[in-house]
Amino acid sequence: MTLVANRQSGWLLAIATVLCVHAAGQAAAQPTGRLIGTLERHVVREGETLLTIARSYDLGFVQLRAANPGVDAWVPRVGLELTVPTLHLLPDPPRRGILINLAEQRMYFLHKSGQVITHPIGTAKGGWKTPVGNTRIVRKRKNPTWTPPRSIRAERPELPASIPPGPDNPLGAFALDLGWRGYVIHGTNRPDGVGRRVSHGCIRLYPEDISALFHQVPIRTPVKVIDQRVKLAWVHGELYLEVHPTPEQIDEIEATGRFAQTADDLDLDWRVAQAAGINSSRLDWDLIYRVARERKGIPVRVTLPLTEPEALDTQEIPVDASASPVDSSQTPADPFEIPLDASEIRVDSPEIPVESSDIRIDAPKVPVDGYLRNDRR
């Protein structure tokens, strides 16, 4: 799904175009503010799995499974109606560039024109990290060659010195090199890994998504990486809350479809109260705590309906849910004021931390040109 938003009245007025062909034709939604997309339903057909359904909606595997706990990922019951979480709150956004939220395994491209496009991503597995902070795209490569880094060669000494473009190449057909040496936004020869924690730190996209993004972003595009599990925003006088699972819970959801409850580590009361301001009497705390427990990654309205005239102070501005009560002087600089160091732009191929297990020729071929295809098996 590609989501497009335009600036209006100083903020983002979103228009979501769902690039999945429904039985009645192409569907579109008209959300507003920081709420983009629409929550959809999908009726399982013969031969479908959560992997194929997720990709047809441009979702990650774990994202779809988290929204439908307990559903068999590989043989979902035919006729079962699934919740399709194609509704998102924009994270606290920069003015333009690429914004990657590791917690929700999703990226947003905010074009200087005000357009917003979002895609699911594959992220680092346990024991590996993707840096959090600000960088830029310093090089674009079509049909890249992969040079296995020393860390991978230590695990797989039989690997060749380099792997040329083709079906064995873990980078897929396109690569966007970041200013952080060895970190890349790239495609993949194993699309099943999108929306899962499987990489050594790079960001992977579905082949069709990286193909589109590659032609949309120029060199020097700012990239900001965050890890924001809780998102809060006022939309048309209502407060919305979106909560995502921890990395460990993501692994549990992938394996079993559920996760074990843990002690609250979200500092949720403070964050919600800060967002509510003078409207705290409208908060539905029972619903807030349920959203936090379930962690389905779906925006939920957590304000009660107005019963009498009340003074609202929502302003429909971004609420930094990742913030904590600290000195505001510690606020990081605007990522788009980062000077570009010419030394960042390299000609040599980086040592890309891509897992060697990705190297295979028999990559799955999943049809993506329609979400209710009869011929998908």
C-alpha positions as CSV (number, residue, x, y, z in Angstrom):
1,M,0.0,0.0,0.0
2,T,1.3,3.4,-0.9
3,L,0.1,6.3,1.3
4,V,0.2,9.8,0.0
5,A,-0.3,13.0,2.0
6,N,-0.2,16.7,1.2
7,R,0.4,19.6,3.5
8,Q,-2.7,21.6,4.4
9,S,-3.0,24.2,7.2
10,G,0.5,23.7,8.4
11,W,0.2,19.9,8.7
12,L,-0.3,16.7,6.7
13,L,-3.6,16.0,5.2
14,A,-3.4,12.4,4.1
15,I,-4.8,10.7,1.1
16,A,-4.3,6.9,1.0
17,T,-4.3,5.0,-2.2
18,V,-4.4,1.3,-1.6
19,L,-2.4,-0.4,-4.4
20,C,-4.4,-3.6,-4.1
21,V,-7.2,-4.4,-6.5
22,H,-10.4,-5.3,-4.7
23,A,-13.3,-7.2,-6.2
24,A,-15.1,-3.9,-6.8
25,G,-12.0,-2.2,-8.2
26,Q,-9.3,0.0,-6.8
27,A,-10.0,1.3,-3.2
28,A,-9.0,4.6,-1.7
29,A,-9.4,6.3,1.6
30,Q,-9.4,9.9,2.8
31,P,-8.0,10.1,6.3
32,T,-6.7,13.4,7.9
33,G,-3.9,14.7,10.1
34,R,-1.3,12.2,11.1
35,L,-3.8,9.3,10.7
36,I,-3.1,7.7,7.3
37,G,-4.7,4.7,5.6
38,T,-7.8,2.7,6.5
39,L,-8.3,-0.4,8.6
40,E,-9.4,-3.2,6.2
41,R,-10.8,-6.7,6.3
42,H,-9.7,-9.7,4.2
43,V,-11.5,-13.0,3.8
44,V,-9.1,-15.9,3.5
45,R,-9.2,-17.9,0.3
46,E,-7.9,-21.4,-0.5
47,G,-4.1,-21.6,-0.7
48,E,-3.4,-18.3,1.0
49,T,-1.0,-17.9,3.9
50,L,-0.3,-14.9,6.1
51,L,2.9,-14.3,4.2
52,T,1.1,-14.0,0.8
53,I,-1.7,-11.9,2.3
54,A,0.7,-9.6,4.0
55,R,2.7,-8.9,0.9
56,S,-0.5,-8.3,-1.2
57,Y,-1.3,-5.4,1.2
58,D,2.3,-4.2,1.5
59,L,2.4,-5.3,5.1
60,G,5.1,-7.2,7.0
61,F,4.4,-10.7,8.2
62,V,4.6,-10.0,11.9
63,Q,2.5,-6.9,11.6
64,L,-0.4,-8.9,10.1
65,R,0.1,-11.8,12.6
66,A,0.1,-9.4,15.5
67,A,-3.2,-7.9,14.4
68,N,-4.7,-11.4,14.2
69,P,-3.4,-13.3,17.3
70,G,-3.8,-17.1,17.3
71,V,-4.4,-17.4,13.5
72,D,-2.5,-20.2,11.8
73,A,0.1,-18.4,9.7
74,W,0.5,-21.2,7.2
75,V,-3.0,-22.7,6.9
76,P,-5.5,-20.0,7.9
77,R,-9.0,-21.2,7.8
78,V,-10.7,-20.5,4.5
79,G,-13.5,-18.0,5.0
80,L,-11.9,-16.5,8.1
81,E,-12.1,-12.7,8.2
82,L,-8.7,-11.1,9.1
83,T,-8.0,-7.6,10.3
84,V,-5.7,-5.9,7.9
85,P,-3.7,-3.2,9.7
86,T,-3.3,-0.7,6.9
87,L,-4.0,2.2,9.2
88,H,-1.0,4.1,10.7
89,L,-0.1,7.1,12.8
90,L,2.8,8.9,11.3
91,P,5.7,9.0,13.8
92,D,6.9,12.4,14.9
93,P,8.0,13.3,11.4
94,P,10.8,15.4,10.0
95,R,10.0,17.9,7.3
96,R,11.3,15.7,4.5
97,G,13.4,12.6,3.8
98,I,13.2,9.0,4.9
99,L,12.0,8.2,8.4
100,I,12.5,4.6,9.6
101,N,10.8,3.4,12.7
102,L,12.4,0.1,13.8
103,A,9.8,-0.6,16.5
104,E,7.0,-0.8,13.9
105,Q,9.2,-2.3,11.1
106,R,8.0,0.4,8.7
107,M,9.6,3.3,6.8
108,Y,8.1,6.6,5.6
109,F,9.4,8.7,2.8
110,L,8.4,12.3,3.2
111,H,9.0,14.1,-0.1
112,K,9.8,17.9,-0.1
113,S,6.5,18.4,-1.9
114,G,4.6,17.1,1.2
115,Q,4.0,13.6,-0.3
116,V,4.3,10.7,2.1
117,I,4.9,7.0,1.1
118,T,5.2,4.1,3.5
119,H,6.5,0.5,3.2
120,P,7.2,-2.4,5.5
121,I,10.8,-3.3,6.3
122,G,12.9,-6.2,7.5
123,T,15.1,-5.3,10.5
124,A,18.0,-6.6,12.5
125,K,17.8,-10.0,14.3
126,G,18.8,-10.6,17.9
127,G,22.4,-9.8,18.6
128,W,22.6,-7.2,15.8
129,K,21.7,-3.6,15.7
130,T,20.7,-0.8,13.3
131,P,21.9,2.5,14.5
132,V,19.4,5.1,15.7
133,G,20.1,8.6,14.6
134,N,20.5,10.8,11.5
135,T,22.3,10.0,8.2
136,R,21.9,10.4,4.5
137,I,21.8,8.4,1.3
138,V,25.3,8.7,-0.2
139,R,25.1,6.4,-3.1
140,K,22.5,4.5,-5.3
141,R,23.3,1.2,-6.9
142,K,21.3,-0.7,-9.5
143,N,22.1,-4.4,-9.8
144,P,24.6,-4.2,-6.9
145,T,27.4,-6.6,-6.3
146,W,27.6,-7.9,-2.7
147,T,30.9,-8.2,-1.0
148,P,30.5,-10.3,2.1
149,P,31.9,-8.5,5.1
150,R,34.5,-10.1,7.5
151,S,31.8,-10.8,10.1
152,I,29.9,-13.0,7.6
153,R,32.9,-14.6,6.1
154,A,33.9,-15.6,9.6
155,E,30.7,-17.6,9.8
156,R,30.7,-18.8,6.2
157,P,34.4,-19.0,5.0
158,E,33.2,-20.9,1.9
159,L,31.5,-17.8,0.6
160,P,33.1,-16.2,-2.5
161,A,34.8,-12.9,-2.3
162,S,31.8,-11.2,-4.0
163,I,28.4,-12.2,-5.4
164,P,27.4,-10.5,-8.7
165,P,23.9,-9.4,-9.5
166,G,21.3,-12.1,-9.9
167,P,19.0,-14.4,-7.9
168,D,21.8,-15.4,-5.4
169,N,22.4,-11.8,-4.4
170,P,20.9,-10.9,-1.0
171,L,20.8,-7.2,-1.9
172,G,18.2,-7.8,-4.6
173,A,18.2,-5.4,-7.6
174,F,18.6,-2.1,-5.9
175,A,20.6,-0.6,-3.0
176,L,20.7,2.8,-1.3
177,D,24.0,3.2,0.7
178,L,23.8,5.2,3.9
179,G,26.4,7.5,5.4
180,W,26.9,4.8,8.1
181,R,29.5,2.5,6.6
182,G,28.1,-0.9,5.9
183,Y,24.5,0.0,6.3
184,V,22.1,-0.1,3.3
185,I,18.5,0.1,2.4
186,H,18.1,-2.6,-0.2
187,G,15.9,-5.2,-1.8
188,T,16.1,-8.9,-1.2
189,N,16.1,-12.3,-2.8
190,R,14.0,-13.6,0.1
191,P,10.9,-11.4,0.4
192,D,9.6,-13.6,3.3
193,G,12.1,-11.7,5.5
194,V,10.2,-8.4,5.2
195,G,8.4,-7.5,8.4
196,R,10.6,-9.9,10.4
197,R,13.8,-9.6,12.4
198,V,16.2,-11.4,10.1
199,S,19.0,-9.1,8.9
200,H,22.4,-8.2,10.3
201,G,21.5,-4.5,10.6
202,C,20.5,-3.4,7.1
203,I,17.0,-2.4,6.1
204,R,15.3,-4.7,3.5
205,L,12.2,-4.0,1.4
206,Y,10.0,-6.1,-0.9
207,P,11.5,-6.0,-4.4
208,E,8.6,-4.0,-5.8
209,D,8.9,-1.4,-3.0
210,I,12.7,-0.9,-3.3
211,S,12.3,-0.5,-7.1
212,A,9.8,2.3,-6.6
213,L,11.8,4.0,-3.8
214,F,15.1,3.8,-5.7
215,H,13.7,6.0,-8.4
216,Q,12.0,8.4,-6.0
217,V,14.8,9.4,-3.7
218,P,17.9,11.3,-4.7
219,I,21.4,11.1,-3.3
220,R,21.8,13.3,-0.2
221,T,18.2,12.5,1.0
222,P,18.1,12.7,4.8
223,V,17.5,9.5,6.7
224,K,16.3,9.4,10.3
225,V,16.1,6.1,12.2
226,I,14.0,6.0,15.4
227,D,12.8,3.3,17.7
228,Q,9.3,4.6,18.7
229,R,7.1,1.9,20.1
230,V,4.3,4.2,21.3
231,K,2.7,6.8,19.0
232,L,0.1,9.4,20.1
233,A,-1.6,12.1,18.1
234,W,-4.7,14.2,18.1
235,V,-6.8,13.9,15.0
236,H,-10.0,16.0,14.6
237,G,-10.4,16.4,18.4
238,E,-9.7,12.8,19.3
239,L,-6.6,11.3,20.8
240,Y,-5.2,8.1,19.0
241,L,-2.8,5.6,20.5
242,E,-0.7,3.0,18.7
243,V,1.5,0.6,20.6
244,H,4.0,-2.0,19.1
245,P,5.6,-5.0,20.7
246,T,9.2,-5.2,21.9
247,P,11.8,-7.0,19.7
248,E,11.5,-10.1,21.9
249,Q,7.7,-10.1,21.6
250,I,8.1,-9.7,17.8
251,D,10.1,-12.9,17.8
252,E,7.4,-14.6,19.9
253,I,4.6,-13.4,17.6
254,E,6.5,-14.7,14.5
255,A,7.0,-18.1,16.1
256,T,3.6,-18.7,17.8
257,G,1.2,-15.8,16.9
258,R,1.1,-14.6,20.5
259,F,3.5,-13.1,23.1
260,A,3.9,-13.4,26.8
261,Q,2.8,-10.4,28.9
262,T,5.6,-8.6,30.6
263,A,5.8,-5.7,33.2
264,D,4.8,-2.4,31.7
265,D,7.9,-0.6,30.4
266,L,6.2,2.0,28.4
267,D,5.9,4.9,30.9
268,L,2.4,5.0,29.4
269,D,0.5,7.0,32.1
270,W,2.9,10.0,31.8
271,R,3.0,9.9,28.0
272,V,-0.8,9.8,27.6
273,A,-1.4,12.4,30.3
274,Q,1.2,14.7,28.6
275,A,-0.6,14.3,25.3
276,A,-4.1,14.8,26.7
277,G,-3.3,18.0,28.5
278,I,-6.4,19.7,29.8
279,N,-8.5,17.0,28.2
280,S,-7.4,14.2,30.5
281,S,-11.0,13.8,31.8
282,R,-11.9,12.4,28.4
283,L,-9.4,9.6,28.5
284,D,-10.7,6.0,28.4
285,W,-8.0,4.4,30.7
286,D,-9.4,0.9,30.4
287,L,-9.1,1.0,26.7
288,I,-5.6,2.6,26.9
289,Y,-4.3,-0.2,29.1
290,R,-5.9,-2.8,26.8
291,V,-4.2,-1.3,23.7
292,A,-0.9,-1.3,25.6
293,R,-1.4,-5.0,26.6
294,E,-2.4,-6.2,23.1
295,R,0.2,-4.2,21.2
296,K,-1.4,-4.9,17.8
297,G,0.3,-1.9,16.1
298,I,-3.1,-0.4,15.2
299,P,-4.1,3.2,16.0
300,V,-7.1,3.3,18.4
301,R,-9.1,6.3,19.5
302,V,-8.8,6.5,23.3
303,T,-10.9,9.5,24.1
304,L,-14.5,9.3,25.3
305,P,-17.2,11.1,23.4
306,L,-18.0,14.6,24.5
307,T,-21.1,14.7,26.6
308,E,-21.2,18.5,27.1
309,P,-19.4,21.5,25.7
310,E,-15.7,21.2,26.8
311,A,-12.7,23.3,26.0
312,L,-10.4,21.3,23.7
313,D,-6.7,22.0,23.4
314,T,-5.8,19.4,20.8
315,Q,-4.3,21.6,18.1
316,E,-3.8,18.5,16.0
317,I,0.0,18.8,16.3
318,P,2.5,16.0,16.7
319,V,2.9,14.4,20.2
320,D,6.3,13.0,20.8
321,A,5.4,9.7,22.4
322,S,9.0,8.7,22.6
323,A,9.9,11.6,24.8
324,S,10.4,11.4,28.6
325,P,10.4,14.2,31.1
326,V,13.9,15.5,30.6
327,D,15.6,18.8,30.1
328,S,14.4,20.2,26.7
329,S,17.9,21.5,26.1
330,Q,18.9,17.9,25.3
331,T,16.6,17.9,22.2
332,P,18.6,16.7,19.2
333,A,19.3,19.0,16.3
334,D,17.0,19.1,13.3
335,P,18.2,16.1,11.1
336,F,17.8,18.2,8.0
337,E,20.4,20.7,9.1
338,I,23.2,18.1,9.0
339,P,26.0,19.2,6.8
340,L,26.9,16.6,4.2
341,D,30.5,15.5,4.5
342,A,31.8,14.9,1.0
343,S,33.9,12.1,2.4
344,E,30.7,10.2,3.0
345,I,30.1,9.6,-0.7
346,R,32.0,6.5,-1.5
347,V,32.8,4.7,-4.7
348,D,33.9,1.4,-3.2
349,S,31.2,-1.2,-2.2
350,P,30.5,-1.2,1.5
351,E,30.8,-4.3,3.6
352,I,27.1,-4.9,3.8
353,P,25.9,-6.9,6.8
354,V,23.5,-9.2,5.0
355,E,23.0,-12.7,6.3
356,S,24.6,-15.4,4.2
357,S,21.6,-17.6,4.7
358,D,19.7,-15.4,2.3
359,I,21.7,-16.7,-0.6
360,R,19.5,-18.9,-2.6
361,I,18.0,-19.2,-6.1
362,D,14.6,-20.6,-5.2
363,A,13.1,-17.3,-3.9
364,P,9.3,-17.4,-3.5
365,K,7.4,-15.8,-6.3
366,V,4.3,-14.2,-4.8
367,P,1.8,-12.5,-7.0
368,V,1.2,-8.9,-5.8
369,D,-0.9,-7.4,-8.5
370,G,-4.2,-8.0,-6.7
371,Y,-5.2,-8.9,-3.2
372,L,-8.0,-11.3,-4.0
373,R,-6.3,-13.2,-6.8
374,N,-7.9,-16.6,-7.5
375,D,-4.8,-18.0,-9.0
376,R,-2.5,-17.6,-5.9
377,R,-1.5,-20.9,-4.4
